[in-house]
């Protein structure tokens, strides 16, 4: 068999330049084995990091997102409505940052994407530790429980904990445990769409009018200005949609900006600029008319089966709730928010 196969990750990310803050040094240690040095992570450490992250994303925002809201106030092309919404969202963020009331009454479905290094030992039951950390925050904060348990096909009961959560843990190289924590409200989740297209879409003269039509149909019920994400292609329909969701959180910002024969995904920066102009030209604006229907756009081109061309669209709303986290030998860290 040939060893010359050009392997590539589907979504190869660059260096992590995220600003982190230290949560704790408890619950992590190292031990030696014939295979190398392992990082030992106690379940309580996973639980604590998760609880801390879920609290933070309910109350704080990324600096870049806050700067985008301020930009609207300073933009002479922004409508009075755009400025009203931006100012109101900044006031809301200030109240939420007090740590008592969340930034949105819909405190979301908890979603955690984790990548566990080969040299990380946790003893198992990681998903349970993550779930308990989520419940810890929802049960001790002013956060709404949104999850409905089906008792039979037609009757439901609120779980009272905001569980279950969507938790996925993947294996990677290295000695770090990496996390993406998301609280996804129903409004923005409902604006996730899948379209099964063909190669006929893959030219600018066809693609741009198609995108313009689709983004107009998003409407305002998910509280713009949006972080808009579009994936074109995908090895499956579900992968196209998941990638769109990840792109809307800016998790994929460090993707390559060009493709290669090996088939990895990449960001199309120039197309992002054109689609942002389209979003601004809709006239929908920040909810009641204007320019700022979207803060920014992320477009990810993915490899595809020759007979398929799925297109995914997703948004992150004004409650832009996500944060990265990591566990290393130096402790538990969560993304620094404001």
C-alpha positions as CSV (number, residue, x, y, z in Angstrom):
1,X,0.0,0.0,0.0
2,X,1.2,3.5,-0.8
3,X,2.4,5.9,2.0
4,X,2.1,8.8,-0.4
5,X,-1.5,9.6,0.3
6,X,-2.0,13.3,0.9
7,X,-4.1,13.3,4.1
8,X,-5.7,16.5,5.2
9,X,-8.2,17.4,7.9
10,X,-11.5,18.5,6.5
11,X,-11.3,21.7,8.6
12,X,-7.7,22.4,9.3
13,X,-7.5,25.3,11.8
14,X,-4.5,27.6,12.3
15,X,-3.0,28.7,15.6
16,X,-5.3,29.6,18.5
17,X,-4.8,33.3,19.3
18,X,-7.8,33.4,21.7
19,X,-7.3,35.4,24.9
20,X,-7.9,33.1,27.9
21,X,-8.3,33.6,31.6
22,X,-7.3,31.1,34.2
23,X,-10.2,29.5,36.1
24,X,-8.3,27.1,38.4
25,X,-5.3,24.9,38.6
26,X,-7.2,22.2,40.6
27,X,-8.0,18.8,39.1
28,X,-5.1,18.6,36.7
29,X,-1.8,16.7,37.1
30,X,0.6,14.7,35.0
31,X,2.0,11.2,35.2
32,X,4.6,9.3,33.3
33,X,4.1,6.1,31.2
34,X,6.3,4.2,28.7
35,X,4.3,6.0,26.0
36,X,5.0,9.5,27.3
37,X,3.7,12.1,29.8
38,X,0.0,12.1,30.2
39,X,-2.3,14.9,31.5
40,X,-4.7,13.6,34.1
41,X,-8.0,15.5,34.3
42,X,-10.4,14.9,37.1
43,X,-14.1,14.9,36.3
44,X,-14.6,17.8,38.7
45,X,-12.3,19.9,36.6
46,X,-14.3,19.3,33.4
47,X,-17.5,20.0,35.4
48,X,-16.1,23.2,36.8
49,X,-14.8,24.5,33.5
50,X,-18.1,23.8,31.8
51,X,-20.1,25.6,34.6
52,X,-17.8,28.6,34.4
53,X,-18.1,28.8,30.6
54,X,-21.9,28.5,30.6
55,X,-22.2,31.2,33.2
56,X,-19.9,33.5,31.2
57,X,-21.6,33.2,27.9
58,X,-25.0,33.9,29.5
59,X,-23.7,37.3,30.7
60,X,-20.7,38.4,28.7
61,X,-19.8,39.0,25.1
62,X,-16.6,38.9,23.0
63,X,-14.8,42.3,22.6
64,X,-15.1,42.1,18.8
65,X,-18.9,41.7,19.0
66,X,-19.2,44.7,21.3
67,X,-16.9,46.7,19.0
68,X,-19.2,45.9,16.1
69,X,-22.1,47.3,18.0
70,X,-20.2,50.5,18.7
71,X,-19.3,50.7,15.0
72,X,-23.0,51.0,14.1
73,X,-23.3,54.1,16.3
74,X,-20.3,55.7,14.6
75,X,-21.3,54.8,11.0
76,X,-23.0,57.7,9.1
77,X,-24.6,55.2,6.8
78,X,-26.4,53.5,9.6
79,X,-30.1,54.2,9.9
80,X,-31.7,55.7,13.0
81,X,-33.2,52.3,13.6
82,X,-29.8,50.6,13.3
83,X,-28.4,53.0,15.9
84,X,-31.4,52.6,18.2
85,X,-31.0,48.8,18.2
86,X,-27.2,48.9,18.6
87,X,-27.5,51.3,21.6
88,X,-30.2,49.2,23.2
89,X,-28.1,46.0,22.8
90,X,-25.1,47.8,24.4
91,X,-27.3,48.8,27.3
92,X,-28.6,45.3,27.6
93,X,-25.0,43.9,27.6
94,X,-24.1,46.3,30.4
95,X,-27.0,45.0,32.5
96,X,-26.1,41.4,31.7
97,X,-22.5,41.9,32.6
98,X,-23.6,42.4,36.2
99,X,-23.9,38.7,36.4
100,X,-27.4,38.5,37.6
101,X,-29.8,38.8,34.6
102,X,-28.8,37.0,31.4
103,X,-28.5,38.9,28.1
104,X,-31.5,37.1,26.6
105,X,-34.6,35.5,28.1
106,X,-34.1,32.5,25.9
107,X,-31.0,31.1,27.6
108,X,-30.6,28.4,24.9
109,X,-29.7,24.8,24.3
110,X,-26.3,24.0,25.7
111,X,-23.9,22.7,23.0
112,X,-20.4,21.6,23.7
113,X,-17.9,20.5,21.1
114,X,-14.7,19.0,22.6
115,X,-11.4,17.8,21.2
116,X,-9.5,15.5,23.5
117,X,-5.8,15.0,23.0
118,X,-4.3,11.5,22.8
119,X,-2.2,12.2,26.0
120,X,-5.2,13.3,28.1
121,X,-6.6,10.8,30.6
122,X,-9.9,11.5,32.3
123,X,-11.1,8.0,33.2
124,X,-14.2,8.2,31.1
125,X,-17.7,9.7,31.6
126,X,-16.6,13.0,30.2
127,X,-20.0,13.7,28.7
128,X,-21.6,13.2,32.1
129,X,-19.1,15.7,33.7
130,X,-19.9,18.2,31.0
131,X,-23.7,17.8,31.5
132,X,-23.4,18.2,35.2
133,X,-21.4,21.4,34.7
134,X,-24.1,22.7,32.5
135,X,-26.8,21.9,35.0
136,X,-24.8,23.5,37.8
137,X,-25.0,26.8,36.1
138,X,-28.6,26.6,35.0
139,X,-29.8,25.5,38.5
140,X,-27.9,28.2,40.3
141,X,-28.5,31.2,38.0
142,X,-31.4,33.1,36.6
143,X,-31.5,31.0,33.4
144,X,-34.5,29.6,31.8
145,X,-34.9,25.8,31.4
146,X,-35.9,25.3,27.7
147,X,-35.5,21.5,27.1
148,X,-38.7,19.5,26.7
149,X,-38.6,15.7,27.4
150,X,-40.9,13.7,25.2
151,X,-43.0,11.4,27.5
152,X,-44.7,9.9,24.5
153,X,-45.2,11.0,20.9
154,X,-47.5,13.9,21.8
155,X,-46.9,14.9,25.5
156,X,-43.8,16.6,26.9
157,X,-42.4,17.8,30.2
158,X,-39.8,20.4,30.9
159,X,-36.7,18.6,32.3
160,X,-36.1,21.4,34.9
161,X,-32.3,21.4,34.4
162,X,-31.9,22.6,30.7
163,X,-30.5,19.1,30.0
164,X,-30.0,17.2,27.9
165,X,-27.3,19.0,26.1
166,X,-25.7,18.4,22.7
167,X,-22.2,17.1,23.5
168,X,-19.6,15.7,21.1
169,X,-16.1,14.7,22.1
170,X,-13.6,14.0,19.3
171,X,-10.1,12.5,19.5
172,X,-7.1,14.6,18.4
173,X,-3.3,14.6,18.8
174,X,-1.6,16.3,21.7
175,X,-1.9,16.8,25.4
176,X,-4.6,19.4,25.7
177,X,-8.4,19.1,26.1
178,X,-10.1,21.8,23.9
179,X,-13.7,23.0,24.1
180,X,-16.2,25.2,22.3
181,X,-19.2,26.1,24.6
182,X,-22.4,27.4,22.9
183,X,-25.8,28.4,24.2
184,X,-28.0,28.4,21.1
185,X,-31.4,30.1,21.5
186,X,-34.5,28.8,19.6
187,X,-34.7,31.9,17.4
188,X,-31.2,31.6,15.8
189,X,-31.4,27.8,15.8
190,X,-34.6,28.1,13.8
191,X,-32.8,30.1,11.1
192,X,-30.5,27.1,10.2
193,X,-31.3,25.9,6.7
194,X,-30.2,23.2,4.3
195,X,-30.5,23.4,0.6
196,X,-29.7,20.5,-1.7
197,X,-28.3,22.1,-4.8
198,X,-26.2,21.0,-7.8
199,X,-23.0,22.1,-9.5
200,X,-25.1,24.6,-11.5
201,X,-24.9,26.8,-8.4
202,X,-21.1,27.0,-8.6
203,X,-20.6,30.2,-10.6
204,X,-20.8,33.7,-9.3
205,X,-23.5,34.9,-11.7
206,X,-25.8,32.2,-10.3
207,X,-24.6,32.0,-6.7
208,X,-24.9,35.6,-5.6
209,X,-28.5,36.2,-6.7
210,X,-29.3,32.8,-5.0
211,X,-27.7,33.8,-1.8
212,X,-29.4,37.2,-1.9
213,X,-32.8,35.6,-2.1
214,X,-32.1,33.2,0.7
215,X,-30.7,35.7,3.2
216,X,-33.7,38.0,2.6
217,X,-35.9,35.1,3.7
218,X,-34.1,34.9,7.1
219,X,-36.2,37.8,8.3
220,X,-35.7,39.4,11.7
221,X,-37.2,36.9,14.2
222,X,-33.8,35.8,15.3
223,X,-32.8,39.3,16.3
224,X,-30.2,40.8,13.9
225,X,-27.6,42.1,13.4
226,X,-26.5,38.5,12.6
227,X,-23.2,36.8,12.3
228,X,-24.1,35.1,9.0
229,X,-22.5,31.8,7.9
230,X,-22.9,29.9,4.7
231,X,-21.3,26.6,3.7
232,X,-21.1,25.5,0.1
233,X,-20.5,21.9,-0.5
234,X,-20.0,19.2,2.1
235,X,-19.3,15.5,2.4
236,X,-22.9,15.1,3.7
237,X,-25.9,17.3,4.4
238,X,-25.4,17.1,8.2
239,X,-21.7,18.1,7.9
240,X,-22.6,21.2,5.8
241,X,-25.1,22.3,8.4
242,X,-22.8,21.6,11.4
243,X,-20.0,23.5,9.6
244,X,-22.3,26.5,9.1
245,X,-23.1,26.5,12.8
246,X,-19.5,26.4,13.7
247,X,-18.6,29.2,11.2
248,X,-21.3,31.4,12.7
249,X,-19.5,31.2,16.1
250,X,-16.2,32.3,14.4
251,X,-14.8,28.9,15.4
252,X,-13.5,28.4,11.9
253,X,-11.9,31.8,11.4
254,X,-8.4,30.4,11.1
255,X,-9.2,28.0,8.2
256,X,-7.0,28.3,5.1
257,X,-8.2,30.9,2.6
258,X,-7.6,28.8,-0.5
259,X,-8.3,25.2,-1.4
260,X,-6.0,22.4,-2.5
261,X,-6.2,19.1,-4.4
262,X,-6.4,17.3,-1.1
263,X,-9.9,18.6,-0.5
264,X,-9.9,20.6,2.8
265,X,-12.4,23.3,3.5
266,X,-11.4,27.0,3.2
267,X,-12.8,30.4,3.8
268,X,-13.6,32.6,0.7
269,X,-12.7,36.1,2.1
270,X,-13.6,37.9,-1.1
271,X,-17.0,36.3,-1.4
272,X,-17.6,37.1,2.3
273,X,-17.2,40.8,1.4
274,X,-19.6,40.6,-1.5
275,X,-22.2,38.8,0.5
276,X,-21.9,41.3,3.4
277,X,-22.7,44.0,0.8
278,X,-25.7,42.0,-0.3
279,X,-26.9,41.7,3.3
280,X,-26.5,45.5,3.8
281,X,-28.4,46.1,0.6
282,X,-31.5,44.2,1.7
283,X,-32.7,47.2,3.6
284,X,-33.8,45.0,6.5
285,X,-31.2,46.4,8.8
286,X,-31.1,45.8,12.5
287,X,-34.7,44.5,12.8
288,X,-36.7,47.5,11.6
289,X,-34.9,48.8,8.4
290,X,-31.4,50.0,7.6
291,X,-28.0,48.7,6.8
292,X,-27.0,46.4,9.6
293,X,-28.8,43.1,8.9
294,X,-25.5,41.4,9.5
295,X,-22.3,42.3,11.4
296,X,-20.2,40.0,9.2
297,X,-20.3,37.0,7.0
298,X,-18.3,33.7,7.0
299,X,-18.4,31.6,3.9
300,X,-16.8,28.1,3.9
301,X,-16.3,26.1,0.8
302,X,-16.2,22.4,1.4
303,X,-15.4,19.3,-0.7
304,X,-18.5,17.5,-2.0
305,X,-19.6,14.3,-3.8
306,X,-19.8,15.0,-7.5
307,X,-23.6,14.3,-7.5
308,X,-24.3,16.6,-4.5
309,X,-23.9,20.2,-3.5
310,X,-25.5,20.8,-0.1
311,X,-25.6,24.5,1.1
312,X,-26.0,25.3,4.8
313,X,-27.0,28.7,6.2
314,X,-26.8,29.5,9.9
315,X,-26.7,32.7,12.0
316,X,-25.6,33.7,15.5
317,X,-27.9,36.3,16.8
318,X,-27.5,39.4,19.0
319,X,-27.1,37.1,22.0
320,X,-23.8,35.9,20.5
321,X,-23.1,33.3,23.1
322,X,-20.1,31.1,22.8
323,X,-16.6,30.8,24.3
324,X,-13.6,28.6,23.9
325,X,-12.1,26.7,26.8
326,X,-9.1,24.4,27.3
327,X,-7.5,22.2,29.9
328,X,-3.7,21.9,29.9
329,X,-1.1,21.0,32.5
330,X,-1.2,24.6,33.5
331,X,-4.9,24.5,34.5
332,X,-8.4,25.2,33.4
333,X,-8.9,28.2,31.0
334,X,-11.9,29.9,29.5
335,X,-12.0,32.6,26.8
336,X,-11.9,36.1,28.2
337,X,-15.2,37.8,27.5
338,X,-16.4,41.3,28.5
